[in-house]
Amino acid sequence: MNITDFISKVEEEFEDIKPNSLSPGDVLQEKFTWDSINALIFLAHVNVEYDVEITAEELIKSVTVQDLYNLVESKVNGKQ
């Protein structure tokens, strides 16, 4: 997994994010509506796509796209 692929998959998952519009340093709340519904969508996406689970508390601590990537990557690497 790399950040470019991760970002592409996130952009595909959310209709209100235009392709190639996210970068690692982007603040999530500035780029799209980061509400409870989108948080649940993201949690489900991570579970299906990467076969890991993250908690709502862990998700809340993520401010940027890079934070989300680091969180998911740490979970994926922890399974290996």
N, C-alpha and C positions, 0 to 999 in steps of 0.2 A: 504494500500500500504506500502511495506517496500523496503529497498534498494536492497535486494537480488532479489526480484521479478522484480524490476525496471531494474536492470542490466541484468537479463536474457532476458527480453523483448527487451532491446536495442541490446543485442548480436544477438538475432534472427532477428532483423530488418535489420541489416547491414551484408552483405555477407563477407566483409573483416575483420570482427571481429570474432575470434574463440570463441566457447563456453567456458565459465569459464576462460576467459582471462582478464576480467576487474575487477578492484577493486575500491572502492570509491575514493581513493586518486589519481588515475591515471589521468594524464593530457591528455585531449582529443586529442590534436594535436600530441602527442607522440604515441598514440595507433592506430590511423587510420587516413585516409585522411578526415580532417574536412573542407570540401569545401562547396560552396554554394549549390550544389546538395544534399550533405548529410545533410546539415542544413535544407533544405526544406523537406527531407524525415523525419527527426526527428520532425519537426514542425507538419507534417501531422500525424505521428505516435502518438504524444502526443494528438492531437485533437481527433483521432479515439479511441485510447486506454483509455484515461482518461477524455475525453469530456471537455478539457480545451484548451485555446489558449494562447500561449506565443508569444511575439514579437521577431523580429530579434534582436532588441537592448538588450532585456533580455537574449537571447541566446548567444550573443557575450560576455556578461559579465561572462558567465559560463566557467571556466577554467578546472575544474575537473569533474569527474563523479558525485561526491558528490554535486557539485554546481548545476548540471543539476537536480539531484534528489530533492534537496532542492527547486529549482525553481518550478518544477512540483508539488511537495507536497504542497507548499504554495498556488498554484492555486487551487488544488483539495480541500484543507481544507477551502479555501476562499469561495467555492461554497456551503459548508454545512451549 
